[in-house]
Amino acid sequence: MASQSKPEILLLSLSAQGFFDDQFASLIDTLSESSQLKRAKSASGAIQYLNNNNPSAILITDEGLAKKGNKPVLDRVIEYIRNGGLAVASLHFPSFINQSAFDHFFGAFDLPWTRGDYDRTTFQFNPASTFPGLQTAAVPERYSMKALRIKNARPHEKIYVPVAGAKTESRVFPPGHVDEAQAAVVGAKLGDGYLVYIGDVNNEEESVKILLALFGF
């Protein structure tokens, strides 16, 4: 396939950890094979890129976009989504963002989503989700995931939810039932585009499949 025919994906990494490339090497390789992969590590670089390009998707790889100093980039990403773009907050985003920044970030999109519980349990695909394409994609029906979940997502925005009667599955967390109203993967339509959050903090193989499906791979 000629590189010109591949979709372009921007990795938005404004607070990149030094071990990011090693931890996500397999994913980066897969994305590089299927797309023209670009990366922005500075606010100025991100704005310059978005002013001159319209990528197929933006992968928000960390919490940097939620920092106050990067509001001009956030505003540009919001504009990109509302004009028909797709942005996914994942990878290191749920691992390193604090609660106030988390809530403020999604509030900037006029979404009611707030930071939920952090634990491991089994999640299942929500057939009531209206996110386009995933119903027919090869995504896992259910799997165990350690995730930072989201509260206040509307029913049709919840893509992966706890199974009925779900309980915590790690010795790290106190035993007990989890709040089944909180979702680990959510997606919302904003204007003509979409924003997705994947709360997995362990780079599970199934979460990678979901991410690739979102990108159409």
Secondary structure, 3 states (H helix, E strand, C coil): CCHHHCCEEEEECCCCCCCHHHHCHHHHHHHHHHCEEEEECCHHHHHHHHHHCCCCEEEECCHHHHCHHHHHHHHHHHHHHHCCCEEEECCCHHHHCCHHHHHHHHHCCCCCCEEEEEEEEEEEECCCCCCCCCCCCCCCCEEEEEEEEEECCCHHHEEEEECCCCECCCCCCCCCECCCCCECEEEEEECCEEEEEECECCCCHHHHHHHHHHCCC
